[in-house]
Amino acid sequence: MAESELAGLRSEIMETVANPAEIFAGNHGELLAVREVEPGKYLVVVYRESPQDGFIITAFLTRKGHTLRRRQQLWPL
């Protein structure tokens, strides 16, 4: 079994939610926090938040930044 490419990135995932470079709208009310982790490579953290709580749904790395920018950008405007 291959080691997850996100192994060891817990602090970067939490930092992406706390201080994203951009936030995009998801398809079902979730939010996508995005940060570039190396040139052309992005960490995307999919999460939900409510007035009382928030939780991470999933996270992944992608080089397809152009597909993220097809979504509605919520922050910064």
C-alpha positions in Angstrom: 0.0 0.0 0.0 1.4 3.4 -1.0 1.9 6.1 1.7 -0.6 8.9 1.5 0.8 12.0 -0.1 -0.8 14.0 2.8 1.1 12.1 5.5 2.9 14.6 7.6 0.9 17.6 6.4 -1.4 17.9 9.3 -0.1 21.3 10.4 -0.2 22.6 6.7 -3.8 21.4 6.5 -4.8 23.3 9.6 -2.8 26.4 8.5 -4.7 26.3 5.2 -8.0 26.5 6.9 -6.8 29.2 9.4 -5.0 31.3 6.8 -6.0 30.4 3.2 -4.7 32.2 0.2 -8.2 31.8 -1.4 -11.6 30.3 -0.5 -13.9 28.9 -3.1 -17.5 27.7 -2.9 -18.1 23.9 -3.0 -21.0 22.3 -4.8 -23.1 21.4 -1.6 -22.4 24.2 0.9 -18.8 23.2 1.7 -15.9 25.6 1.5 -12.6 25.0 -0.3 -9.6 26.6 1.4 -6.5 26.8 -0.9 -2.8 27.5 -0.5 0.1 27.0 -2.9 2.5 24.6 -1.2 5.1 24.7 -4.0 5.2 26.4 -7.4 2.1 25.1 -9.3 1.0 22.7 -6.5 -1.9 23.5 -4.3 -3.2 22.1 -1.0 -7.1 22.1 -1.0 -8.9 21.6 2.2 -12.7 20.9 1.9 -14.5 21.9 5.1 -17.8 23.1 6.5 -18.4 25.6 9.3 -21.4 26.6 11.3 -21.9 29.2 14.1 -21.1 26.6 16.7 -18.5 24.3 15.0 -16.5 23.4 11.9 -15.0 20.3 10.5 -12.7 19.2 7.7 -14.3 16.8 5.2 -11.2 16.0 3.2 -7.9 17.5 1.8 -5.9 16.8 -1.3 -3.0 18.1 -3.4 -3.6 19.3 -7.0 -1.7 20.9 -9.8 -5.0 22.0 -11.5 -5.3 25.5 -10.0 -7.2 26.5 -13.2 -10.1 24.2 -12.4 -10.4 25.6 -8.9 -10.7 29.1 -10.3 -13.8 28.1 -12.3 -15.6 28.0 -9.0 -17.1 31.0 -7.2 -14.4 32.7 -5.3 -15.6 33.8 -1.8 -12.4 35.2 -0.5 -10.6 37.5 -1.2 -13.1 39.3 -3.3 
